[in-house]
């Protein structure tokens, strides 16, 4: 299929008459990571985002960044701000390590008794775990990147003779590229193009959640941070035989004066058809109002120790997030998409449930990997189809493994009250986490 010849187009140009070697569709975590890598490699690109600006839509709360610090330092431009000081969700409480703790929700001792079981993971010299506030991370990744906002892609056409790809946008404009990368999320337009009418393997996972946000002040904030600095995983069986409930409570960000902080929580549970203890019909019935959803969250967690239940009880109706969250995942196979001048990364290729905290990190890994393949094409003159075949094989294999393990993680975590704490969390071995008195 040939190679890509670099042009003189810069990353910020918006001239469809001058093709760029790379067009990136989607300015989320994956797309911006790729943009930074291409900047470092001096490979021209254009990046388009359907949202009108970087703050117009919620991008999630936090993301565990780990295992790739050295690769980011090597692959990104040298003028990037320091990552920890810029994106940490704990700022300005930098003396606290990133920390995830698991609890048996039925433990009568709760989180604060001296012999209460506290197993989890936290930052140390070996794992370099960092919990990034997602908004701050996206802003950091966007350093120096000229994103074309308000440009929703609506179609893709390949010109076999010219070796170019035309991307059409809702506003009637077009962009031409030698390579198009779809970083456009779970319902990816680029994936639909590559599937060429084949059934989309995106599927619902029979796990639903209720999402809430709350601001805690003073002692309430400190007590929640003492349960876990970054995230607490609380699991217990429900009233229905064989069913269980998991609540994840996470720190979103600390206010600059360190006297209050924003937290979020997600109550997860199985849903099924009409015969299931929590049916899809009952879950959808709760969609009628946030009041009903808050009542359902309180009902599902009524057996929690009061210390775990406090964050939900303090949540007001306006803190319930709509629309409700039904989880989905996606596994693409090699025969689904043909390697060539259009490819994917991140959720567009392998969205997954969040129980191993790998979705964001996998998108960044995809981008780091893809940048190396693009360099081989642009600067090494290698054949596009051969190189992209190699990239997509790695992408799909790694993605399928993460999707499977992420779904299994919910089942493994659910057994903490019968089989004890799991040996791994977010890919790291769990260890006893000592209780610390937090002084602000």
N, C-alpha and C positions, 0 to 999 in steps of 0.2 A: 504493500500500500504506500510505500515511500516514507520519507522522513519529513520533519518540519523545518522550514527555513526561517530563522528569526527575522522579524521585521524591526523597524525603528519605532514602532508604536510603544507608548509608555503605558503603565498600568492604569493611569487615570484618563486616557483618551476615550472619547465617545464618538468616533468617526467610523460608521459602518463601512465606509469605502476603503478603510485600511485594516485588513484582517490582522488580528492578534494571534500569536501562536496558541494561546490558551484563553478560553472564556470559562469563568467560574459562575455557576448559577446557584446562588444561595450564600449569604454572608453570616452564617452561623459559626459555631466553633470550628467545624471541619473546613469550611470554605475559607475562613480567615487564616487558619493555620497554613493551608496551602498557599494563600497569597503571600504570607510572610516568607515562606520557604522559596517561592519563586522570586521574590524581591531580592533575597540573599544571593540567588543564583543569577540575577540579572536577566531573567527570562520574562519578556513582556506578557502581560495578561490584562484582562478586564474582568471585574467582578460585579455581578448584578444581584440585587436583592428586591423582592416584591414589596416589603414593608416600606412605608414612607420615610422612616428613620430608625435608628438603632434602638430607640426606647418605646416604639409604638406597640410592641407585643411582648407579653411575658415570655421569657426564654427559659423558665425553670428557676430553681432556687440556688442550687450549689452543685459542684462537680468535683469529684475526687481526682486530683492530678497526682500521678505517681509513676514510677518506672521510666519516665521519659524526660526527666530534667536535663540530663546530659545531652540528649538528642536535640531538645529544644534550643539549648545554648549553642550547640554547633550549627543548627540549621537556620536559626533566625538572625536577622541583622544585629550588629553589635550595639546599636543605639536603642535597643528595647529597654524600657524601665525594668528594674528588678522585679521578678515575678512574685515572690513571696510577699514583699512589702506592699505590692500593688493590688493583688487579687485576694488575699486571705480573708475569709469570712470572719475571722476572729479580730481583725484590726478594730480598735487600737490595743486589744488585749494580746499582744504578741508574746507575752510570757507563758501563755497557755498553749500546749501542743494540740494539734489536730487529734481528735479522739472520738472513736466510736465504741459504744459499750452495749452489750446485749444483756437482757434481763428476762427471767421467767416471770411473766405477769402475775402468776398465782403465788409468788413468794411472799408470805405474810410479813417478812422482815422489810420488804421494800428495798429501796436503793441505798439507804443511809446507815443501816445497822452494821456493826463491825464485822459480822460474819456473813453478811449478804454476799451472794455470788455476783461478781462483776468481772465478766470476761469480755475482751475486745482487742482493739488495736489502737496504737497511737504513734505519733511521729517519734522516730529515733534515728540514730546514725545510719541504720541499715535500710529503712524503708523510705525515708524522706517524704512521707505522706503529707499532702497538702489538700485542704478542703478550700476550694475557690468559690467565692460568691460569683454566680454565673454572670450577672451584669458586669461586674468588675473585670471578669476574665474576658468577656467579649470586647469590652472597651480596650483592654490591654492588647488583645490580639489585633484590634483594629488600628493600632498605632501606625500612623503614616500611610494607611491604605485608603485610597480614594474609591469608596464604594458607590456604585450607581444605584441609589435608592429609588423606590417607586417604580421599579421595572420588573413586572411580572411576566415571566416567560410563558408563552402560549403554544409554541410549536417549534419543531426542529426539522430541518431538511438537510440532507447530505447531497453534495455535488460530487459524484464519483469522478468526473473528468477533471474538475478543478482542484480536487483534494481539499475542499473546504466544507465547513458546516455552517448553515444559516440558522440563527436563533431568532425567532419572532417574538415580539413583546406585545402586551395588551394595548399599549399606546400607539401601535402601528409601526414602531421602529424595529430595526433589525440589527444584529451583530453577526459578523462573519469570523470564523475561527478555524484554525487547523486542528484544534482539539477542544472538546467541550466536556466539562466535568460537572456532573449533577450532584450538588451538595444541598439539595432542596427538600430534604426531610422525608418523613414517613410516607406521605402521599405524593411522592416524587413524579413530576411530569417527565423528567428524563428517564426514569425507570419505565414508565409507560411506553415511551418511544422505543426503548431497547427491547421491551417485551413483544412489540409488534403484534398486538392483538392476543397474545397468549394470556391465560388467566393470571391475575396478580396473586402471588403467594402470600400477600399480607393477610394476617388472620387475627381475629380476636382471641385473647387468652382468657379463660374463664375465671379471671380475678379482677375485681373492681375495687375502687377506693373512694373515700371521701377525703377531701382536702380542705384544711383550714389554716388560717393565719392569725397570729395574735402577737401583740406587743406586751412584753412583761417588764416590770419596773422593780428596781431595788432588790429586796430579798427574794421576790418571786423569780427574778432573772437569775440571781446567784444560785438559788436552789436548782433551777433547771440546768444551769451550767455545771453544777456539781453532779447531776445525774449523768451528763455527758457533755463535753465541751462542744462537740460538733454534731453528733447524732446518736440517739438512743433507739435501739431496736427492742421493742417489748412484745412478747408473744404469749398467748394463752388460749386454751380451748374455749370454744363458744358453748352456748347451751345446747346446740345441736350436735348429736353424736357424730364423731369423726370429723367435725369441722373445727376451725381455729381462726383466730384473728391476730393480725400483726399490726402494730402501730409504729411508725417511724416518726420520731420527733427530731427536727433538725434546726440548727441555728442558721438563720439567713444572714443577718448582719447586726453588729453592735452599733448603737448610736455613738457619734463622736465624743460625747461626754461620758461614755461608759456607764451611764446610770440606767439605761434601758436597752432592750434588744428585740429584734423581730425574730420570731420563731414560726415554723410551719410544721404541720403534722399531716400524716397520711394514714388513715385506717384502711388496711387491706383485708379482703375476705373473698372467699370463693363465691361465684355466682354460677347458676346453671339454669336448666329449663324449669318448667313448672313444678316438677317433683323435688327440686333441690331445696335445701333449707332456706337459702336466700336465692330466690329465683330472679331471672332477668326482669320478669314482669314486676316483681316487688321493688327491685332496684330502680326501674324506670318510673314506677309510681312515685318514688321519692324525688324524682326530678322536678316535681311540680313547684317546689319552693325550697329555698335554703333552710328555712325553719325545719322542714321535714328531714332534710339531710343532717342537720345538727342533732336532731332527736335520734336519728338512726345511729350516728356516731357514738352518742352517749349510751344508747342501748347496747351496742356491740361491745363497748368497753366497760360495762357496769361492774365486771368482776376485777377490774384493775385495782392494784393498790392505790390509795388516794394520791400518793406522790406522783404516780404515772398519769393519773386521770386529771390532775390539776390543769394541765395545759389545754385540754379540751374544754373543761368547765369554764375556763377564763375566756374562751373564744366567744365573741358576739356573732350574731347572725350574719352581719355584713362581712365577717371574716371567712365565711364558707365560700369556696371558690366554685364557680359554675363555668362551663358545663362539667358534669361529672366525668370522672376519668375511668374509662374502660381500657385495660392494657392490651397492646397488640405486639406481635413480633413477626419477623419476616426472615425467611431463608431462601436465597436465590441459588440456583444450580448453574453450573457452567453452561449447560445447554440452553438456559433461559436467555442469556444475553451474549451476543457475538462481540468479541473484542475488536476495537477499531478506533475511530476518531471521537467516539462518544463513550464516556464511562461514568462511574459513580464512586461515591465514598460516603461513609457515615450511615445515618439512618436510612438514606435512600437505598442502600445496599443490604443493610442488616440491622433493622431496628430490633430492640430487645427490651424485655421487662427490666426494671431497675434494681433487682435484688442482689446483684454483684457490683453495682456502681460502675459498669463498664461502657455504657453507651457513649458518653462524651470522650472518654480516653481512647476508645476504639476509633472514633472519627478523627481524632488528632493523629493517632498512629497511621491511619490510612493516608492522611495528608502528607505526613513525613515520608512515608514509603513512596507515594505517588510522585512526589517532587523529584526523587532520585530517578524514577523511570522516565519522567519527562525530560530530565537533563540528558539522559542517554539518547533520547530521540532528537532533541533540539541541538545539543552540542556534539553528540557522538555520531549523529547521522544514522542511527539504527532504525530498522523497519518498525513502523508504528504497530502493525498488527501483531508481530512477534513480541514486542516489548509489552504491549497492553494485554496480550494473552497471559504473559507471565505475571503482570500486576494483578489481573482479575482472578487468576487462580489462587494467589495468596490472599487477596481480599475476601473471596468467597469461603475459602477454607477456614480462615481465622474468624470470619463473621459467623459461620454456622456453628462453630465450637462455642463462641461466646453466647449466642442465642440459646443454645441447648443448656449450657451451664447456668445461665441466668434464670431460666425457667425452673430448673431443678433446685436452685438455691432457695426458692420460696418453700418448697416441700421440706428441704433439709432444716431450714431455720424453724419451721413450725414444730419441730419435735423437741424443743429445748426443755419442755416440762416432763418428757418421758425418757429422753436419751442424754440429757445434759447439753452443755454448750457445744456448738459445732467447732471443729478444729480450725476452720478458716473463715475469714470475713474479708470481703473486698479483695480476695486473692492473697491475703496475708495470714500467717498463723495467729490464732487468738492466744492471748496471755492474760493472766490476772491483772486487772487495772486497779491500782490503789486509789482509795478515796482521798481527795485533797480538799482542804478548806480554801475556798476562793475568796480572796480579799481584793476588792476593787479600789 
